[in-house]
């Protein structure tokens, strides 16, 4: 139960930050921002190491192609 309370507190903090930063929802869009989408459908996860067969990429070049 403590982890659930911690997540709830963190979610509340994020909501309090997001609410004043919301943009008007555009016609045809369900969420005003990526933040809204993440708050509605995102979930917490525990990071884990890469599998041995996956080589790490170059640091700082995540979206370079």
Phi, psi and omega in degrees: 000324180301322179296320180296319178294321179296315179296317180298317179296317179293320178297318178298319178298317179293319178298318179297326177286320184290320188306312179289344183263004182293146174254161176296139179288129179284150180302131180087352180259139179277326182237147181284338185201170174298325178301316179298318177298314180295321179294326181281322189236353181290163177213154179285150176213160176257118180300152177223160181293156175295146173298153184302327183279358180255121179276135178292151178278180179286127180304135178083002183241036185303319187249013178278130179222000000 
